[in-house]
Amino acid sequence: MKKPIYLDYAATTPVDPEVADLMRFYMVEEFGNAGSRTHEYGTRAKKAVQKAREQIASIAGCQPDEVVFTSGATESNNLAILGLRKHGEATGKKHIITSAIEHKAVLEPLEHLRDEYGFEVDFIRPDLSGAIDAQQVKDLLREDTLMISVMHVNNETGIIQPIEEIAELLKGTDVFFHVDAAQSFAKLVEPLQNPRIDMFSVSGHKICGPKGIGALITRRRKYRRLPLKPLAFGGGQEFGLRPGTIPVHLVVGFSESAKRAVKSDCLSSDTLFDYCKRLSDLLPGIQIDPVGDSSRRVPYIISLKVVGLDSEAVILKLKDQLSISNGSACTSVSYEISHVLAAMGVIDAESAIRLSIFS
């Protein structure tokens, strides 16, 4: 039976076969623990991790020891946000600015700080373009603002957020700036190398690497590490921020997939719109409208409204031809209207579906 065309790369990507072969080598042949100091197996494992750290750092535009390996962007987001709690309490800075279209891995930790620790969180809503206005961030800045957390590329609409503008307006302030870069790392390289971005979160499985591995980039300020505190305890790994045995095979696979993603040719918008046309052919007579401003969208994610139809019905009807979704995989267990599209003010958001390819 012919498999449907997979168009849900924003949820996860297949592991590159050569990356998988490299990972197998570090599971079966070079299986040492990078924390073992007394023998050659541990030494070789440590060298492999260091090489991978240097590779990720070169793409991120940071120093190798500013790369903290985690289980993925969700953990990285939690570490970036919750890890600053004690600093915020100690300095009296308990105000945070974010957008209403962030991934749940950002929104829920922020809600936790608000509900359990008395932090104040401002949520900026975008307009129908799908992007927030950097001026709104500036208008909300206060003396007690601890941090700003804004994603780079929205995982549902593909709309690029103005992180470079936000970084510029933060110059001269001590406000921490965190970016969820799960959908842009190794694809849109230069914006994330901005030194005014203090932290950004990434995942391996969005770039044809393995699941269960990612990183939090934590840039120093005036040669000093950020005042992050760990969320778990039990070892001094990852500069004291993330205890546990380093999964060498995952780290190496992540690094290799990132290197390959940077070198890959970026697909044009035409590639995605070819699939949109195929969708129209499969739904003759049905109006299909893109969501958000196309001039701000990356060429590998698009949200579409199938006017007059429920997205769940569309997905079910097309399941033998196309594998698509109606939003984030992390919120699809119990379907509800997308908080992203609701924040944008999209009418009939229940008709929206997402197509995504690898670029």
Number of C-alpha atoms within 10 A of each C-alpha: 4 6 10 13 13 14 22 22 23 28 19 21 20 15 20 17 11 12 22 20 13 16 23 16 13 21 15 10 10 17 17 20 18 21 15 14 11 8 10 11 16 18 17 17 24 20 13 19 22 17 16 23 23 19 18 27 19 14 19 24 18 20 16 18 17 24 24 20 28 26 20 22 27 22 24 28 29 20 23 31 24 21 19 20 20 15 17 20 14 9 10 14 20 24 21 26 24 23 25 20 28 23 23 16 17 26 20 13 18 24 16 13 18 16 11 9 12 13 20 17 20 16 16 20 20 21 16 16 18 28 25 24 17 18 11 14 21 13 8 14 19 13 12 15 21 24 24 24 24 28 25 26 27 27 27 31 32 29 26 21 22 18 24 18 13 21 20 13 15 19 10 8 10 12 20 21 21 27 26 28 25 27 28 24 27 25 20 16 14 13 17 25 17 16 15 22 23 21 26 29 28 29 31 29 26 29 31 24 31 27 19 17 25 29 27 29 29 22 23 17 12 7 7 8 12 19 12 18 17 15 14 12 12 9 13 13 17 17 14 15 19 24 17 14 13 20 21 23 24 27 30 26 29 33 25 24 25 26 18 17 20 17 11 13 10 14 14 12 15 11 13 20 15 11 17 18 12 12 18 15 11 14 15 8 8 14 13 18 13 16 25 22 16 16 10 17 23 22 22 24 26 27 24 22 23 23 16 12 15 17 22 15 11 18 17 12 13 15 14 13 15 21 18 23 24 28 27 18 14 11 15 12 8 6 11 11 15 20 17 24 26 17 18 22 16 19 12 16 23 22 20 30 24 24 28 26 20 22 20
